[in-house]
Amino acid sequence: MNTDSTLPSLDEGDAAFGSAGQFGDSGSGQSVVDLDQILDIPVTVSAVLGTSRMPVGDLLKIGPGSILELDRKVGEAIDILVNDRLVARGEVVLVDDRLGVTMTEIIRSAAP
């Protein structure tokens, strides 16, 4: 597990970015799209502490004060998903009186 809290920066030479911060691969014949066109598209970001699997009968018995055992251990990295796709792992942190997540590992996956 990578615990380095520094995240990689995107440079013009990265595969996903062409010159002048434009998205696309200008060498592949694909059209280059200006990033300004996609910056306002909403995405859903989720931080998953863990999961649990149970029969519906047990689910119906859950009430205030019930404890759900998750598949993660204390201190283990949590998953960070964007539109239900794993993109990073991180740790839960306290920011003022709210919970937050600090990313500790970026998940690089092959294109679908």
C-alpha positions as CSV (number, residue, x, y, z in Angstrom):
1,M,0.0,0.0,0.0
2,N,1.3,3.4,-1.0
3,T,1.1,5.8,2.0
4,D,2.8,8.8,0.2
5,S,0.3,11.7,0.5
6,T,1.7,13.5,-2.5
7,L,-0.4,13.1,-5.6
8,P,1.1,13.0,-9.1
9,S,0.6,16.1,-11.2
10,L,-0.6,16.0,-14.8
11,D,1.8,17.4,-17.3
12,E,1.4,18.3,-20.9
13,G,3.3,15.2,-21.8
14,D,0.8,12.8,-20.1
15,A,-1.2,10.6,-22.4
16,A,-4.5,12.1,-21.5
17,F,-3.5,15.7,-22.0
18,G,-2.3,17.4,-25.2
19,S,-0.7,20.8,-25.4
20,A,-2.2,23.9,-23.7
21,G,-4.2,21.7,-21.2
22,Q,-6.4,20.2,-23.8
23,F,-7.8,16.8,-23.4
24,G,-7.2,14.1,-26.1
25,D,-4.3,12.5,-27.9
26,S,-3.4,14.9,-30.7
27,G,-1.1,12.2,-32.3
28,S,-3.9,9.6,-32.7
29,G,-6.1,11.5,-35.2
30,Q,-8.7,12.1,-32.5
31,S,-10.0,15.6,-32.2
32,V,-8.6,17.7,-29.3
33,V,-11.3,18.9,-26.9
34,D,-10.9,22.0,-24.8
35,L,-11.1,21.1,-21.1
36,D,-13.4,24.1,-20.4
37,Q,-16.2,22.1,-22.2
38,I,-16.2,19.3,-19.6
39,L,-15.2,21.1,-16.3
40,D,-18.8,21.7,-15.3
41,I,-20.0,18.1,-15.8
42,P,-21.2,16.8,-12.4
43,V,-19.8,13.5,-11.1
44,T,-20.6,11.5,-8.0
45,V,-17.7,11.0,-5.6
46,S,-18.0,8.4,-2.9
47,A,-15.7,7.3,0.0
48,V,-16.5,3.7,0.9
49,L,-15.5,2.7,4.4
50,G,-16.4,-0.9,3.8
51,T,-19.2,-3.2,2.8
52,S,-21.3,-5.9,4.5
53,R,-23.4,-8.7,3.1
54,M,-26.4,-10.1,5.0
55,P,-29.8,-11.7,4.4
56,V,-32.8,-9.5,4.0
57,G,-34.2,-10.9,7.2
58,D,-31.2,-9.5,9.2
59,L,-31.5,-6.2,7.3
60,L,-35.1,-5.8,8.4
61,K,-34.0,-6.2,12.1
62,I,-31.6,-3.2,11.9
63,G,-32.5,-0.2,14.0
64,P,-31.0,2.6,16.0
65,G,-27.9,1.4,17.9
66,S,-27.4,-1.6,15.6
67,I,-23.8,-2.3,14.6
68,L,-22.8,-3.4,11.1
69,E,-19.5,-5.2,10.8
70,L,-17.6,-4.1,7.7
71,D,-15.1,-6.0,5.7
72,R,-12.3,-3.5,6.6
73,K,-10.0,-3.2,9.6
74,V,-9.4,-0.1,11.6
75,G,-6.8,2.0,9.8
76,E,-7.1,0.2,6.5
77,A,-7.4,2.4,3.4
78,I,-10.9,3.3,2.1
79,D,-11.9,3.3,-1.5
80,I,-12.7,6.5,-3.3
81,L,-15.0,6.1,-6.3
82,V,-16.0,8.5,-9.0
83,N,-19.3,7.5,-10.7
84,D,-18.9,4.0,-9.1
85,R,-15.4,3.5,-10.5
86,L,-12.4,3.1,-8.2
87,V,-10.0,6.0,-8.7
88,A,-8.1,6.2,-5.5
89,R,-7.6,5.0,-1.9
90,G,-7.4,7.2,1.1
91,E,-7.6,7.7,4.9
92,V,-10.4,9.3,6.9
93,V,-9.4,12.6,8.5
94,L,-11.1,15.2,10.7
95,V,-11.5,18.7,9.2
96,D,-12.8,21.1,11.8
97,D,-16.0,19.2,12.9
98,R,-16.5,17.3,9.7
99,L,-15.1,14.1,8.2
100,G,-12.9,14.2,5.2
101,V,-10.7,11.9,3.1
102,T,-7.1,12.4,2.2
103,M,-6.0,10.5,-0.9
104,T,-3.0,8.3,-0.3
105,E,-2.9,6.3,-3.6
106,I,-4.2,7.1,-7.1
107,I,-5.4,4.0,-9.0
108,R,-4.3,4.0,-12.6
109,S,-6.4,1.6,-14.6
110,A,-6.3,0.6,-18.3
111,A,-8.8,2.3,-20.6
112,P,-12.1,0.3,-20.8
